């Protein structure tokens, strides 16, 4: 018995005009727009201001090499970025899903956000950084770090497209692969460093179309103290559970506490299991177990004299009935902070 499908194929072949070759099948991947690497590269430039506007990189890899005395701005998210052999350049990089790797660069000033950050064979760099993992330097000297603070309207969406959380920033937790006894190859920039005095805003008409702010209170990434010396021996842990307005609530709380004169030390966004909650929240854990199923929590550490009491007041004012963990008193607060961030760092591999 013949197969109806084979008959159909035979009839299709018979109906094809003689001498005309059968067209090759078209697949979806054949119809994708071809990517030219030259469109995602700045190479061999001198004394120029160049950049890419939002939507023009769209997650591609990017290469910056052999540039001198240039101002370079990538106002979009990308896959990875490598910067090789650049001298005396200003570089801004929007969120990078993977790694940013500086090699053999000197006298550069940068602001960037990424999953992984590495510097090798470099000297005299200033980096305002948001990095989800521990930044690494190797065979490098005089590398200075500050906390990323930058805003433009598309930046929050670019963080999401790059799979980065604005609350996971290990900018000051530096690992030096090649330490020198008695010397420090890296340091932190002064707390009062003004970012646009190090990484100036673009001056070309095209790039000025991006509506930028470098004010700390508008920064997409919360500006943290990191590993600088704390102003007080009193800290407070606040944990917000996943919901429709968790990010907005976290930013509102940060604004309120900073405005009241307290310091934001560090932040984290991480998923918790029941056993994690038991270790961090201890006897209060049962209150929060069901909330853990809704998504990652956001944790904030504030510091300053009287910070625990002020946190409790502000949280009650902002959140009301919404379930939130706040350290109960000064004596337990240090334990809360240590327990949570030890767990979070282990989970994130830091």
C-alpha positions in Angstrom: 0.0 0.0 0.0 1.4 3.4 -1.0 1.8 6.2 1.5 -0.3 9.3 0.8 2.6 11.5 1.9 5.0 10.0 -0.6 2.4 10.5 -3.4 2.1 14.1 -2.4 5.8 14.6 -2.5 6.0 12.9 -5.9 3.3 15.1 -7.3 5.0 18.2 -6.1 8.2 17.1 -7.8 6.3 16.3 -11.0 4.7 19.8 -11.0 8.1 21.5 -10.7 9.2 22.9 -14.1 12.0 21.1 -15.8 15.4 22.7 -15.4 14.4 24.5 -12.3 16.4 23.4 -9.2 14.5 22.8 -6.0 14.9 25.7 -3.6 16.8 24.9 -0.4 14.7 24.9 2.8 14.7 28.1 4.8 15.3 27.9 8.6 14.7 30.6 11.2 18.4 30.7 12.0 19.2 31.3 8.3 17.1 34.4 8.4 18.8 36.1 11.4 20.5 39.3 10.7 24.2 38.8 10.3 26.4 40.4 13.0 29.5 42.3 11.8 32.0 42.4 14.7 33.3 45.7 13.4 30.0 47.2 14.5 30.8 46.3 18.1 34.3 47.5 18.3 36.3 50.7 19.0 39.8 50.2 17.8 42.8 52.5 17.3 41.1 55.7 18.1 42.9 58.8 19.4 41.4 61.9 21.0 37.8 61.1 20.1 34.5 61.0 21.9 32.5 57.9 20.7 29.7 55.8 22.0 26.6 53.6 21.4 23.1 54.8 22.2 20.5 52.6 24.1 19.3 49.8 21.8 22.3 49.8 19.5 24.3 47.0 21.2 21.4 44.9 22.4 23.4 42.2 24.2 26.2 41.7 21.7 29.9 41.2 22.7 32.0 44.4 22.5 35.7 45.1 22.1 37.6 48.3 22.9 41.3 48.3 22.0 44.3 50.5 21.3 42.5 53.7 22.1 44.3 56.8 23.5 42.9 60.0 25.1 39.4 58.9 24.2 36.0 59.3 25.9 34.0 56.1 25.3 30.3 55.5 26.3 28.3 52.3 25.8 24.8 53.2 26.9 23.4 49.7 26.4 23.6 46.2 27.8 26.1 43.7 26.3 27.3 40.1 26.7 30.9 40.7 27.5 33.4 43.5 27.0 37.2 43.4 26.7 39.3 46.5 27.0 42.9 46.1 25.7 45.9 48.4 25.5 44.0 51.7 26.2 45.7 54.8 27.7 44.2 57.9 29.3 40.7 57.0 28.4 37.3 57.7 30.0 35.0 54.7 29.7 31.4 54.1 30.6 29.8 50.7 30.2 26.1 49.9 30.6 25.2 46.5 32.2 27.3 43.6 31.0 25.8 40.1 31.4 29.1 38.4 31.7 32.6 39.7 32.2 34.5 43.0 31.8 38.2 42.4 31.3 40.8 45.1 31.3 44.3 44.1 30.0 47.4 46.3 29.7 45.6 49.6 30.3 46.8 52.6 32.2 45.5 56.0 33.3 41.9 55.2 32.6 38.8 56.3 34.5 35.7 54.1 34.3 32.1 53.5 35.4 30.6 50.2 34.7 28.2 47.4 35.8 28.9 43.7 35.2 28.6 40.1 36.5 32.4 39.6 36.7 35.2 42.2 36.7 38.9 41.5 36.1 42.0 43.6 35.6 45.4 42.2 34.5 48.7 44.0 33.8 47.1 47.5 34.3 48.2 50.5 36.3 46.5 53.6 37.6 42.8 52.9 36.9 39.8 54.5 38.7 36.7 52.3 38.6 33.2 53.2 39.8 31.9 49.7 39.9 28.8 47.6 40.2 29.8 43.9 40.2 27.7 40.9 41.2 30.8 38.8 42.1 34.2 39.5 43.7 36.3 41.9 41.6 39.7 40.5 40.7 43.0 42.3 40.0 46.2 40.6 38.8 49.7 41.9 38.2 48.3 45.4 38.5 49.0 48.5 40.6 47.3 51.7 41.8 43.8 50.5 41.0 41.1 52.6 42.9 37.5 51.6 43.3 34.3 53.5 44.1 30.6 52.6 44.0 28.8 52.9 40.7 26.2 55.7 40.7 24.6 56.6 37.4 21.1 57.1 36.0 19.5 57.3 32.6 15.9 56.3 31.8 16.8 53.0 30.0 19.3 51.8 32.6 17.0 49.9 34.9 15.6 47.9 32.0 19.1 47.2 30.7 20.0 45.7 34.1 17.1 43.3 33.8 18.1 42.4 30.2 21.6 41.7 31.4 20.3 39.5 34.3 21.9 41.7 37.0 20.3 42.8 40.3 20.9 46.4 41.3 21.2 45.2 44.9 24.1 42.7 44.3 27.2 44.9 44.3 30.5 43.7 45.6 32.4 46.7 44.4 34.7 47.0 47.4 35.4 43.3 48.1 38.5 43.1 46.0 40.7 40.0 45.5 44.3 40.5 44.5 45.7 37.4 42.8 49.3 38.8 43.0 49.7 40.7 46.3 53.1 42.2 47.1 54.2 42.0 50.7 54.0 45.3 52.5 52.2 47.0 49.6 48.6 47.4 48.5 47.9 47.3 44.8 44.4 48.7 45.2 42.5 51.1 47.4 39.0 52.7 47.7 38.3 56.2 46.3 37.4 58.9 48.9 33.8 58.6 50.1 33.2 62.2 48.8 34.5 61.5 45.3 32.3 63.1 42.7 31.8 60.6 39.9 31.4 63.1 37.1 34.7 64.8 38.0 36.3 61.4 37.3 34.1 60.1 34.5 32.7 63.3 32.8 29.5 63.3 30.9 29.6 63.1 27.1 29.9 66.4 25.2 28.9 65.3 21.7 25.3 66.2 20.6 24.4 62.6 19.8 25.4 61.2 23.2 24.0 64.2 25.1 20.5 63.0 24.0 20.8 60.3 26.7 19.3 62.0 29.8 22.0 61.2 32.4 22.2 62.0 36.1 25.1 61.1 38.4 23.4 62.3 41.6 23.6 59.6 44.3 19.9 59.8 45.1 18.9 59.1 41.5 21.4 56.3 40.9 19.8 53.1 39.7 22.3 51.2 41.9 22.1 52.1 45.6 25.3 53.8 46.7 26.8 51.8 49.5 29.7 52.3 51.9 31.1 48.9 51.1 34.2 47.9 53.2 35.0 51.4 54.3 35.4 51.9 58.0 31.9 52.1 59.6 30.9 55.3 61.4 29.3 53.4 64.3 29.4 50.0 65.9 25.6 49.8 65.6 24.1 48.3 62.5 20.6 47.1 61.5 19.4 44.5 59.1 16.2 45.0 57.2 14.9 42.2 54.9 12.1 42.9 52.4 10.1 39.9 50.9 9.2 39.6 47.3 6.1 41.5 46.2 4.8 43.9 43.5 6.6 46.9 45.0 9.6 45.4 46.7 12.3 47.3 44.7 10.4 50.6 45.0 9.9 50.0 48.8 13.6 49.2 49.2 14.6 52.4 47.4 12.1 54.4 49.4 13.5 53.0 52.7 17.1 53.8 51.6 16.1 57.4 50.8 14.5 57.9 54.1 17.4 56.4 56.1 20.1 58.3 54.2 18.2 61.5 54.5 18.0 60.9 58.3 21.8 60.8 58.4 22.4 57.0 58.4 24.7 55.0 56.1 23.8 52.2 53.7 26.6 49.7 54.1 25.6 46.9 51.8 22.6 45.3 49.9 21.8 41.9 48.6 19.0 40.2 46.6 19.0 36.5 47.0 16.7 33.5 47.3 16.3 31.9 50.7 15.2 28.4 51.7 13.5 27.4 55.0 16.8 26.3 56.5 18.4 29.6 55.6 15.5 31.5 57.2 16.0 29.4 60.3 19.6 30.3 60.6 19.1 34.0 59.9 15.7 34.8 61.5 16.0 32.1 64.2 12.8 32.1 66.4 11.0 34.4 64.0 11.6 32.2 61.0 8.1 30.6 61.0 6.6 34.0 60.3 8.4 34.3 57.0 8.5 30.8 55.5 5.5 31.2 53.2 6.9 34.5 51.9 10.1 32.9 50.8 8.2 31.1 48.0 7.2 34.3 46.3 10.8 35.1 45.2 14.1 36.5 46.3 14.4 38.8 49.3 16.2 42.2 49.4 18.4 42.8 52.4 19.8 46.2 53.5 22.3 46.9 56.2 22.2 50.4 57.7 24.7 51.9 60.2 24.8 54.7 62.7 24.0 55.6 66.3 20.4 54.7 67.0 19.9 53.1 63.7 17.9 50.1 65.0 15.2 52.3 66.6 15.0 54.6 63.5 14.7 51.6 61.1 11.8 50.3 63.1 10.1 53.6 63.0 10.6 54.2 59.3 9.7 50.6 58.3 6.4 50.9 60.3 5.7 54.2 58.6 6.4 53.0 55.1 5.2 49.4 55.1 2.5 49.3 57.8 1.1 45.8 57.8 3.5 44.4 55.2 5.7 41.7 56.6 9.3 42.9 57.0 12.2 41.7 59.1 13.9 44.3 61.1 16.6 43.7 63.8 14.9 43.8 67.2 17.7 45.6 69.2 21.3 46.6 69.1 22.5 43.4 70.8 21.0 41.1 68.1 21.5 43.4 65.1 25.2 42.5 64.7 24.3 38.8 64.7 21.5 39.4 62.2 23.8 41.2 59.8 26.6 38.6 60.0 24.3 35.7 59.7 22.5 37.0 56.6 25.5 38.2 54.7 27.5 35.1 55.4 24.7 33.0 54.0 24.2 35.3 51.0 27.9 35.4 50.1 28.2 31.6 50.3 25.1 31.2 48.1 26.5 33.6 45.5 30.0 32.1 45.6 31.7 35.3 47.0 
